[in-house]
Amino acid sequence: VQDRINAETADQSKARAEFLAEMETARSKAHQELREYREGQLNDINAEVAARRREGSADLANIQAEYEVEEERLAKIKRAIRDAAKASAEAAQGL
C-alpha cells in the first residue's frame, strides 16, 4: 500500500513539474514575443519620427500620442501575462 501511495505521489509530483515547466515555457515565450513586438513598434515609431523630421513635419505631437497609446496597450498585455502566470501558478499549487 505504501509503495502505491509513493508511486501516486511521485506521479503527481512529476505531473506538477511538467505542468510548471510548460507554464514557464509559455510565459517565457509570451515575454519574448512582447519584447519583440515592443521593439518592432518602437523601431517603427522611431523610423516615422525620423521621416517626419526629414520632411520638416511639425506634427510630432501626434506621433507621441500614438506612442503613448501603444505603451498603454503594452501595459495591458503585460498585466494579462502577469495575471495568467499568477493563475497558472495558483492552478499548479492545486495539483
OpenMM code with the backbone's topology and positions (N, CA, C; nanometers):
from openmm import Vec3, app, unit

residues = "VAL GLN ASP ARG ILE ASN ALA GLU THR ALA ASP GLN SER LYS ALA ARG ALA GLU PHE LEU ALA GLU MET GLU THR ALA ARG SER LYS ALA HIS GLN GLU LEU ARG GLU TYR ARG GLU GLY GLN LEU ASN ASP ILE ASN ALA GLU VAL ALA ALA ARG ARG ARG GLU GLY SER ALA ASP LEU ALA ASN ILE GLN ALA GLU TYR GLU VAL GLU GLU GLU ARG LEU ALA LYS ILE LYS ARG ALA ILE ARG ASP ALA ALA LYS ALA SER ALA GLU ALA ALA GLN GLY LEU".split()
positions = [
    Vec3(0.0842, -0.1195, 0.0000),
    Vec3(0.0000, 0.0000, 0.0000),
    Vec3(0.0883, 0.1253, 0.0000),
    Vec3(0.1898, 0.1256, 0.0843),
    Vec3(0.2794, 0.2414, 0.0908),
    Vec3(0.3492, 0.2641, -0.0427),
    Vec3(0.3881, 0.1543, -0.1094),
    Vec3(0.4528, 0.1676, -0.2404),
    Vec3(0.3584, 0.2318, -0.3412),
    Vec3(0.2316, 0.1943, -0.3354),
    Vec3(0.1327, 0.2522, -0.4264),
    Vec3(0.1147, 0.4021, -0.3975),
    Vec3(0.1085, 0.4370, -0.2703),
    Vec3(0.0958, 0.5775, -0.2300),
    Vec3(0.2187, 0.6557, -0.2772),
    Vec3(0.3374, 0.5984, -0.2577),
    Vec3(0.4604, 0.6639, -0.3013),
    Vec3(0.4620, 0.6820, -0.4530),
    Vec3(0.4160, 0.5819, -0.5264),
    Vec3(0.4124, 0.5895, -0.6722),
    Vec3(0.3149, 0.6985, -0.7170),
    Vec3(0.1984, 0.7042, -0.6532),
    Vec3(0.0997, 0.8065, -0.6882),
    Vec3(0.1534, 0.9468, -0.6571),
    Vec3(0.2193, 0.9597, -0.5438),
    Vec3(0.2782, 1.0884, -0.5063),
    Vec3(0.3852, 1.1288, -0.6069),
    Vec3(0.4667, 1.0340, -0.6478),
    Vec3(0.5710, 1.0620, -0.7464),
    Vec3(0.5090, 1.1024, -0.8794),
    Vec3(0.4010, 1.0318, -0.9191),
    Vec3(0.3323, 1.0661, -1.0444),
    Vec3(0.2751, 1.2074, -1.0373),
    Vec3(0.2171, 1.2413, -0.9235),
    Vec3(0.1602, 1.3751, -0.9069),
    Vec3(0.2699, 1.4817, -0.9103),
    Vec3(0.3811, 1.4526, -0.8456),
    Vec3(0.4929, 1.5471, -0.8453),
    Vec3(0.5473, 1.5662, -0.9865),
    Vec3(0.5573, 1.4560, -1.0598),
    Vec3(0.6064, 1.4640, -1.1971),
    Vec3(0.5094, 1.5443, -1.2836),
    Vec3(0.3806, 1.5179, -1.2694),
    Vec3(0.2802, 1.5907, -1.3477),
    Vec3(0.2848, 1.7399, -1.3149),
    Vec3(0.2995, 1.7712, -1.1871),
    Vec3(0.3067, 1.9119, -1.1465),
    Vec3(0.4313, 1.9782, -1.2044),
    Vec3(0.5444, 1.9085, -1.1979),
    Vec3(0.6685, 1.9636, -1.2517),
    Vec3(0.6569, 1.9858, -1.4024),
    Vec3(0.5949, 1.8919, -1.4732),
    Vec3(0.5758, 1.9066, -1.6170),
    Vec3(0.4839, 2.0252, -1.6467),
    Vec3(0.3774, 2.0366, -1.5687),
    Vec3(0.2838, 2.1475, -1.5873),
    Vec3(0.3541, 2.2804, -1.5637),
    Vec3(0.4299, 2.2889, -1.4554),
    Vec3(0.5009, 2.4126, -1.4244),
    Vec3(0.6039, 2.4450, -1.5331),
    Vec3(0.6697, 2.3429, -1.5851),
    Vec3(0.7668, 2.3653, -1.6926),
    Vec3(0.6968, 2.4182, -1.8170),
    Vec3(0.5809, 2.3625, -1.8485),
    Vec3(0.5045, 2.4108, -1.9641),
    Vec3(0.4595, 2.5553, -1.9427),
    Vec3(0.4153, 2.5875, -1.8224),
    Vec3(0.3712, 2.7241, -1.7930),
    Vec3(0.4886, 2.8210, -1.8029),
    Vec3(0.6039, 2.7807, -1.7533),
    Vec3(0.7223, 2.8669, -1.7595),
    Vec3(0.7650, 2.8879, -1.9047),
    Vec3(0.7585, 2.7829, -1.9833),
    Vec3(0.7917, 2.7945, -2.1252),
    Vec3(0.6951, 2.8900, -2.1948),
    Vec3(0.5673, 2.8748, -2.1663),
    Vec3(0.4670, 2.9624, -2.2266),
    Vec3(0.4873, 3.1071, -2.1820),
    Vec3(0.5170, 3.1262, -2.0546),
    Vec3(0.5398, 3.2612, -2.0025),
    Vec3(0.6635, 3.3234, -2.0679),
    Vec3(0.7696, 3.2451, -2.0776),
    Vec3(0.8925, 3.2955, -2.1400),
    Vec3(0.8681, 3.3323, -2.2859),
    Vec3(0.7940, 3.2469, -2.3557),
    Vec3(0.7635, 3.2743, -2.4957),
    Vec3(0.6798, 3.4015, -2.5083),
    Vec3(0.5819, 3.4178, -2.4209),
    Vec3(0.4973, 3.5374, -2.4251),
    Vec3(0.5799, 3.6629, -2.3976),
    Vec3(0.6714, 3.6550, -2.3025),
    Vec3(0.7573, 3.7704, -2.2731),
    Vec3(0.8475, 3.8028, -2.3919),
    Vec3(0.9016, 3.6993, -2.4552),
    Vec3(0.9876, 3.7209, -2.5710),
    Vec3(0.9082, 3.7847, -2.6843),
    Vec3(0.7874, 3.7335, -2.7092),
    Vec3(0.7038, 3.7914, -2.8139),
    Vec3(0.6693, 3.9366, -2.7819),
    Vec3(0.6424, 3.9635, -2.6556),
    Vec3(0.6119, 4.1005, -2.6141),
    Vec3(0.7321, 4.1917, -2.6375),
    Vec3(0.8513, 4.1451, -2.5997),
    Vec3(0.9723, 4.2244, -2.6224),
    Vec3(0.9921, 4.2520, -2.7717),
    Vec3(0.9765, 4.1467, -2.8523),
    Vec3(0.9954, 4.1629, -2.9960),
    Vec3(0.8912, 4.2580, -3.0539),
    Vec3(0.7676, 4.2439, -3.0094),
    Vec3(0.6614, 4.3334, -3.0563),
    Vec3(0.6937, 4.4771, -3.0185),
    Vec3(0.7313, 4.4955, -2.8929),
    Vec3(0.7608, 4.6312, -2.8450),
    Vec3(0.8783, 4.6917, -2.9201),
    Vec3(0.9835, 4.6131, -2.9397),
    Vec3(1.0983, 4.6634, -3.0144),
    Vec3(1.0572, 4.7014, -3.1563),
    Vec3(0.9761, 4.6180, -3.2184),
    Vec3(0.9283, 4.6481, -3.3533),
    Vec3(0.8463, 4.7751, -3.3567),
    Vec3(0.7570, 4.7905, -3.2583),
    Vec3(0.6751, 4.9110, -3.2521),
    Vec3(0.7613, 5.0348, -3.2307),
    Vec3(0.8558, 5.0255, -3.1393),
    Vec3(0.9427, 5.1407, -3.1134),
    Vec3(1.0289, 5.1733, -3.2348),
    Vec3(1.0759, 5.0699, -3.3028),
    Vec3(1.1543, 5.0941, -3.4243),
    Vec3(1.0687, 5.1621, -3.5313),
    Vec3(0.9454, 5.1148, -3.5452),
    Vec3(0.8542, 5.1768, -3.6422),
    Vec3(0.8287, 5.3232, -3.6070),
    Vec3(0.8047, 5.3490, -3.4798),
    Vec3(0.7789, 5.4862, -3.4360),
    Vec3(0.9023, 5.5726, -3.4576),
    Vec3(1.0192, 5.5190, -3.4224),
    Vec3(1.1430, 5.5953, -3.4431),
    Vec3(1.1661, 5.6245, -3.5910),
    Vec3(1.1372, 5.5284, -3.6764),
    Vec3(1.1523, 5.5495, -3.8205),
    Vec3(1.0550, 5.6567, -3.8685),
    Vec3(0.9337, 5.6528, -3.8160),
    Vec3(0.8343, 5.7537, -3.8527),
    Vec3(0.8777, 5.8927, -3.8064),
    Vec3(0.9301, 5.9011, -3.6862),
    Vec3(0.9789, 6.0305, -3.6354),
    Vec3(1.0892, 6.0833, -3.7260),
    Vec3(1.1823, 5.9980, -3.7618),
    Vec3(1.2925, 6.0412, -3.8476),
    Vec3(1.2407, 6.0869, -3.9839),
    Vec3(1.1463, 6.0143, -4.0393),
    Vec3(1.0906, 6.0512, -4.1698),
    Vec3(1.0191, 6.1853, -4.1616),
    Vec3(0.9435, 6.2046, -4.0565),
    Vec3(0.8717, 6.3328, -4.0438),
    Vec3(0.9683, 6.4485, -4.0210),
    Vec3(1.0744, 6.4226, -3.9495),
    Vec3(1.1737, 6.5301, -3.9300),
    Vec3(1.2360, 6.5669, -4.0635),
    Vec3(1.2684, 6.4642, -4.1431),
    Vec3(1.3272, 6.4909, -4.2744),
    Vec3(1.2293, 6.5693, -4.3622),
    Vec3(1.1051, 6.5401, -4.3476),
    Vec3(1.0029, 6.6096, -4.4268),
    Vec3(0.9721, 6.7482, -4.3698),
    Vec3(1.0241, 6.7769, -4.2536),
    Vec3(1.0003, 6.9065, -4.1923),
    Vec3(0.8637, 6.9145, -4.1260),
    Vec3(0.8081, 6.8004, -4.0926),
    Vec3(0.6755, 6.7994, -4.0330),
    Vec3(0.6803, 6.8484, -3.8892),
    Vec3(0.5828, 6.9295, -3.8550),
    Vec3(0.5719, 6.9800, -3.7181),
    Vec3(0.4709, 6.8983, -3.6383),
    Vec3(0.4300, 6.7848, -3.6912),
    Vec3(0.3219, 6.7082, -3.6306),
    Vec3(0.3747, 6.5964, -3.5409),
    Vec3(0.4819, 6.6204, -3.4682),
    Vec3(0.5398, 6.5167, -3.3830),
    Vec3(0.4520, 6.4865, -3.2606),
    Vec3(0.3658, 6.5784, -3.2248),
    Vec3(0.2778, 6.5545, -3.1103),
    Vec3(0.1868, 6.4350, -3.1359),
    Vec3(0.1422, 6.4178, -3.2601),
    Vec3(0.0580, 6.3036, -3.2932),
    Vec3(0.1328, 6.1716, -3.2779),
    Vec3(0.2598, 6.1739, -3.3149),
    Vec3(0.3408, 6.0532, -3.3005),
    Vec3(0.3550, 6.0179, -3.1521),
    Vec3(0.3786, 6.1175, -3.0702),
    Vec3(0.3894, 6.0932, -2.9263),
    Vec3(0.2595, 6.0353, -2.8723),
    Vec3(0.1467, 6.0879, -2.9175),
    Vec3(0.0170, 6.0359, -2.8725),
    Vec3(0.0012, 5.8902, -2.9146),
    Vec3(0.0427, 5.8568, -3.0364),
    Vec3(0.0364, 5.7185, -3.0837),
    Vec3(0.1266, 5.6291, -2.9975),
    Vec3(0.2432, 5.6802, -2.9662),
    Vec3(0.3369, 5.6066, -2.8819),
    Vec3(0.2759, 5.5788, -2.7454),
    Vec3(0.2114, 5.6784, -2.6873),
    Vec3(0.1500, 5.6607, -2.5561),
    Vec3(0.0368, 5.5587, -2.5616),
    Vec3(-0.0391, 5.5598, -2.6695),
    Vec3(-0.1454, 5.4601, -2.6864),
    Vec3(-0.0832, 5.3204, -2.6928),
    Vec3(0.0251, 5.3056, -2.7676),
    Vec3(0.0914, 5.1760, -2.7781),
    Vec3(0.1508, 5.1340, -2.6434),
    Vec3(0.2062, 5.2290, -2.5709),
    Vec3(0.2607, 5.1971, -2.4388),
    Vec3(0.1500, 5.1472, -2.3460),
    Vec3(0.0334, 5.2076, -2.3508),
    Vec3(-0.0785, 5.1636, -2.2685),
    Vec3(-0.1233, 5.0241, -2.3112),
    Vec3(-0.1264, 5.0004, -2.4403),
    Vec3(-0.1627, 4.8677, -2.4912),
    Vec3(-0.0625, 4.7631, -2.4410),
    Vec3(0.0652, 4.7965, -2.4459),
    Vec3(0.1682, 4.7048, -2.3971),
    Vec3(0.1539, 4.6810, -2.2469),
    Vec3(0.1189, 4.7844, -2.1735),
    Vec3(0.0985, 4.7687, -2.0291),
    Vec3(-0.0163, 4.6721, -2.0030),
    Vec3(-0.1222, 4.6804, -2.0823),
    Vec3(-0.2352, 4.5880, -2.0675),
    Vec3(-0.1928, 4.4455, -2.0983),
    Vec3(-0.1108, 4.4277, -2.2019),
    Vec3(-0.0607, 4.2943, -2.2367),
    Vec3(0.0244, 4.2398, -2.1230),
    Vec3(0.1108, 4.3238, -2.0670),
    Vec3(0.1953, 4.2804, -1.9554),
    Vec3(0.1106, 4.2387, -1.8357),
    Vec3(0.0070, 4.3181, -1.8064),
    Vec3(-0.0815, 4.2821, -1.6955),
    Vec3(-0.1489, 4.1476, -1.7215),
    Vec3(-0.1912, 4.1256, -1.8445),
    Vec3(-0.2560, 3.9992, -1.8798),
    Vec3(-0.1592, 3.8822, -1.8634),
    Vec3(-0.0343, 3.9025, -1.9014),
    Vec3(0.0665, 3.7971, -1.8858),
    Vec3(0.0895, 3.7679, -1.7379),
    Vec3(0.1026, 3.8746, -1.6575),
    Vec3(0.1214, 3.8545, -1.5133),
    Vec3(0.0023, 3.7824, -1.4516),
    Vec3(-0.1181, 3.8222, -1.4908),
    Vec3(-0.2389, 3.7587, -1.4375),
    Vec3(-0.2445, 3.6118, -1.4774),
    Vec3(-0.2069, 3.5816, -1.6017),
    Vec3(-0.2069, 3.4430, -1.6477),
    Vec3(-0.1019, 3.3607, -1.5736),
    Vec3(0.0141, 3.4203, -1.5529),
    Vec3(0.1194, 3.3491, -1.4796),
    Vec3(0.0760, 3.3225, -1.3354),
    Vec3(0.0123, 3.4209, -1.2749),
    Vec3(-0.0358, 3.4046, -1.1378),
    Vec3(-0.1421, 3.2959, -1.1318),
    Vec3(-0.2337, 3.2981, -1.2284),
    Vec3(-0.3401, 3.1971, -1.2312),
    Vec3(-0.2829, 3.0583, -1.2535),
    Vec3(-0.1842, 3.0474, -1.3399),
    Vec3(-0.1254, 2.9160, -1.3651),
    Vec3(-0.0485, 2.8665, -1.2428),
    Vec3(0.0165, 2.9585, -1.1735),
    Vec3(0.0876, 2.9187, -1.0516),
    Vec3(-0.0110, 2.8728, -0.9451),
    Vec3(-0.1218, 2.9432, -0.9345),
    Vec3(-0.2236, 2.9028, -0.8377),
    Vec3(-0.2844, 2.7680, -0.8760),
    Vec3(-0.3043, 2.7482, -1.0060),
    Vec3(-0.3580, 2.6201, -1.0522),
    Vec3(-0.2585, 2.5077, -1.0273),
    Vec3(-0.1317, 2.5388, -1.0460),
    Vec3(-0.0279, 2.4376, -1.0251),
    Vec3(-0.0206, 2.3973, -0.8782),
    Vec3(-0.0452, 2.4908, -0.7898),
    Vec3(-0.0424, 2.4590, -0.6472),
    Vec3(-0.1553, 2.3641, -0.6114),
    Vec3(-0.2600, 2.3676, -0.6900),
    Vec3(-0.3745, 2.2817, -0.6636),
    Vec3(-0.3558, 2.1395, -0.7135),
    Vec3(-0.2535, 2.1145, -0.7956),
    Vec3(-0.2309, 1.9779, -0.8475),
    Vec3(-0.1875, 1.8836, -0.7375),
] * unit.nanometer
topology = app.Topology()
chain = topology.addChain("A")
for resn in residues:
    res = topology.addResidue(resn, chain)
    for name in ("N", "CA", "C"):
        topology.addAtom(name, app.Element.getBySymbol(name[0]), res)
